[in-house]
Structures are given as C-alpha cells and as structure tokens.
C-alpha cells in the first residue's frame, strides 16, 4: 500500500513539474515573440522615416531631379506599406493559454515572410540606390539628363556601384541576422519543445 501511495505521489509531482515547465516555456516564447515583433516595428519606422528624405528633397527641387526623387520616394513607400500590411497580420501579443507548437510555427513563418520580402526589396533597390544618388548629384549641378550621361566617369563609377550593391546586400543580411536571428532561433527551439 505504501508503494502505491509513493507511486501516485511521484506521478502527481512529475505531472505538476511537466505542466509548470510547459507554462514557463510558453511565457518565454511569448516574450521572445513580442521582442521580435517590437524590432520589426522599429524597422518599419525606419523605412517610413527614410521615405521622408527623398520626399523632402523632391519638394525643394524641380525638373528631372524632382521626378527621380519622387520615384525613390515611391519605392520606399511601396516597401513600407507592404511591410506594414504584413506586420498587421501578426497579432501584437500571444495568448498564454493558446500558445501551441503549430501557432508558434505559423508566427515564425509570417515573420520570416516579412524579412524575406524586405530582403527581396533590398536585392532590387540596393543596386540602384548608388546610381540614383550619383545621377541626383549630377542633376543638381547640370539640371539636364542629357548632360548627366556624357561624362567619362561612368567607367569608374560602375565598379564602385557594383561593389556598393554587393556590400549593401551583404550588410543587410548580416544586420537582419544580428537583429532577428537569435530570437527566431529561440522561437524555433520553443516550438520544437512544445510539440
């Protein structure tokens, strides 16, 4: 009879510890999720802030330079709005009682989708950012597109633009890994532990 009571006591203690561990795991995963979401929102604020620079410069200029700067503004605004729409699909908080492995994996997938969109946008916009800057600086001096491309310096500027594009893409990937990598790894680990 004593052995049965000890067995029941040990079983109850084991179940209690297992439930307590699962609750702590859910709380930790929720904290990491909220931190990751906060970092994504900060990144979105930066993108909206960067939208203001070409817009303000476009308002101060006219002619071809204004068209070029408004195009850069439109590209930034497109990225910001698309990122905001994706970010809006994520809830601000996770409910402790509903944190499951499948829910956490779905949130991780959505976060990765947002970061993937930003990476693809960077693949398109980073290589054209340096030429746009060079063209804009030459338009300030010459005020005519036909005079901008008559210079012999393009032979030297093309390799510099290619180098800056590769460096920008590489640094963007490193910055995303630094900002979000540890949090996403923790969320994946918690999702595996919950399943």
BELGI-V560656 format. One record per residue. N is the residue number from 0. RES is the residue in three letters. PSI is psi in whole degrees, -180 to 180 (NA if undefined). Layout:
n=N res=RES psi=PSI
n=N res=RES psi=PSI
//
This chain:
n=0 res=UNK psi=-38
n=1 res=UNK psi=-35
n=2 res=UNK psi=-40
n=3 res=UNK psi=-41
n=4 res=UNK psi=-42
n=5 res=UNK psi=-42
n=6 res=UNK psi=-45
n=7 res=UNK psi=-41
n=8 res=UNK psi=-44
n=9 res=UNK psi=-40
n=10 res=UNK psi=-43
n=11 res=UNK psi=-40
n=12 res=UNK psi=-41
n=13 res=UNK psi=-44
n=14 res=UNK psi=-40
n=15 res=UNK psi=-45
n=16 res=UNK psi=-38
n=17 res=UNK psi=-43
n=18 res=UNK psi=-42
n=19 res=UNK psi=-41
n=20 res=UNK psi=-40
n=21 res=UNK psi=-38
n=22 res=UNK psi=-44
n=23 res=UNK psi=-39
n=24 res=UNK psi=-42
n=25 res=UNK psi=-41
n=26 res=UNK psi=-42
n=27 res=UNK psi=-42
n=28 res=UNK psi=-35
n=29 res=UNK psi=-41
n=30 res=UNK psi=-42
n=31 res=UNK psi=-40
n=32 res=UNK psi=-46
n=33 res=UNK psi=-37
n=34 res=UNK psi=-43
n=35 res=UNK psi=-42
n=36 res=UNK psi=-39
n=37 res=UNK psi=-42
n=38 res=UNK psi=-37
n=39 res=UNK psi=-38
n=40 res=UNK psi=-40
n=41 res=UNK psi=-40
n=42 res=UNK psi=-39
n=43 res=UNK psi=-39
n=44 res=UNK psi=-39
n=45 res=UNK psi=-42
n=46 res=UNK psi=-44
n=47 res=UNK psi=-37
n=48 res=UNK psi=-40
n=49 res=UNK psi=-23
n=50 res=UNK psi=-32
n=51 res=UNK psi=-28
n=52 res=UNK psi=-55
n=53 res=UNK psi=-30
n=54 res=UNK psi=-45
n=55 res=UNK psi=-38
n=56 res=UNK psi=-35
n=57 res=UNK psi=-36
n=58 res=UNK psi=-25
n=59 res=UNK psi=-11
n=60 res=UNK psi=176
n=61 res=UNK psi=170
n=62 res=UNK psi=-144
n=63 res=UNK psi=-37
n=64 res=UNK psi=-39
n=65 res=UNK psi=-41
n=66 res=UNK psi=-44
n=67 res=UNK psi=-45
n=68 res=UNK psi=-36
n=69 res=UNK psi=-33
n=70 res=UNK psi=-42
n=71 res=UNK psi=-41
n=72 res=UNK psi=-43
n=73 res=UNK psi=-38
n=74 res=UNK psi=-46
n=75 res=UNK psi=-42
n=76 res=UNK psi=-40
n=77 res=UNK psi=-47
n=78 res=UNK psi=-41
n=79 res=UNK psi=-43
n=80 res=UNK psi=-42
n=81 res=UNK psi=-41
n=82 res=UNK psi=-39
n=83 res=UNK psi=-39
n=84 res=UNK psi=-41
n=85 res=UNK psi=-41
n=86 res=UNK psi=-31
n=87 res=UNK psi=-24
n=88 res=UNK psi=-16
n=89 res=UNK psi=133
n=90 res=UNK psi=151
n=91 res=UNK psi=-31
n=92 res=UNK psi=158
n=93 res=UNK psi=140
n=94 res=UNK psi=125
n=95 res=UNK psi=-36
n=96 res=UNK psi=-17
n=97 res=UNK psi=8
n=98 res=UNK psi=111
n=99 res=UNK psi=169
n=100 res=UNK psi=-44
n=101 res=UNK psi=-38
n=102 res=UNK psi=-44
n=103 res=UNK psi=-40
n=104 res=UNK psi=-36
n=105 res=UNK psi=-42
n=106 res=UNK psi=-40
n=107 res=UNK psi=-41
n=108 res=UNK psi=-42
n=109 res=UNK psi=-40
n=110 res=UNK psi=-44
n=111 res=UNK psi=-34
n=112 res=UNK psi=-41
n=113 res=UNK psi=-47
n=114 res=UNK psi=-34
n=115 res=UNK psi=-42
n=116 res=UNK psi=-43
n=117 res=UNK psi=-39
n=118 res=UNK psi=-44
n=119 res=UNK psi=-40
n=120 res=UNK psi=-39
n=121 res=UNK psi=-37
n=122 res=UNK psi=-31
n=123 res=UNK psi=-47
n=124 res=UNK psi=-34
n=125 res=UNK psi=-45
n=126 res=UNK psi=-25
n=127 res=UNK psi=-5
n=128 res=UNK psi=-45
n=129 res=UNK psi=-47
n=130 res=UNK psi=-36
n=131 res=UNK psi=-42
n=132 res=UNK psi=-42
n=133 res=UNK psi=-45
n=134 res=UNK psi=-41
n=135 res=UNK psi=-43
n=136 res=UNK psi=-35
n=137 res=UNK psi=-32
n=138 res=UNK psi=-30
n=139 res=UNK psi=-40
n=140 res=UNK psi=-40
n=141 res=UNK psi=-25
n=142 res=UNK psi=22
n=143 res=UNK psi=132
n=144 res=UNK psi=-35
n=145 res=UNK psi=-32
n=146 res=UNK psi=-23
n=147 res=UNK psi=-41
n=148 res=UNK psi=3
n=149 res=UNK psi=-8
n=150 res=UNK psi=150
n=151 res=UNK psi=-8
n=152 res=UNK psi=-13
n=153 res=UNK psi=-29
n=154 res=UNK psi=-36
n=155 res=UNK psi=-29
n=156 res=UNK psi=-28
n=157 res=UNK psi=-48
n=158 res=UNK psi=-35
n=159 res=UNK psi=-42
n=160 res=UNK psi=-40
n=161 res=UNK psi=-44
n=162 res=UNK psi=-45
n=163 res=UNK psi=-36
n=164 res=UNK psi=-47
n=165 res=UNK psi=-44
n=166 res=UNK psi=-40
n=167 res=UNK psi=-42
n=168 res=UNK psi=-43
n=169 res=UNK psi=-46
n=170 res=UNK psi=-36
n=171 res=UNK psi=-42
n=172 res=UNK psi=-42
n=173 res=UNK psi=-41
n=174 res=UNK psi=-41
n=175 res=UNK psi=-41
n=176 res=UNK psi=-40
n=177 res=UNK psi=-42
n=178 res=UNK psi=-36
n=179 res=UNK psi=-15
n=180 res=UNK psi=-49
n=181 res=UNK psi=-38
n=182 res=UNK psi=-43
n=183 res=UNK psi=-37
n=184 res=UNK psi=-41
n=185 res=UNK psi=-43
n=186 res=UNK psi=-40
n=187 res=UNK psi=-42
n=188 res=UNK psi=-43
n=189 res=UNK psi=-38
n=190 res=UNK psi=-39
n=191 res=UNK psi=-38
n=192 res=UNK psi=-31
n=193 res=UNK psi=-24
n=194 res=UNK psi=NA
//
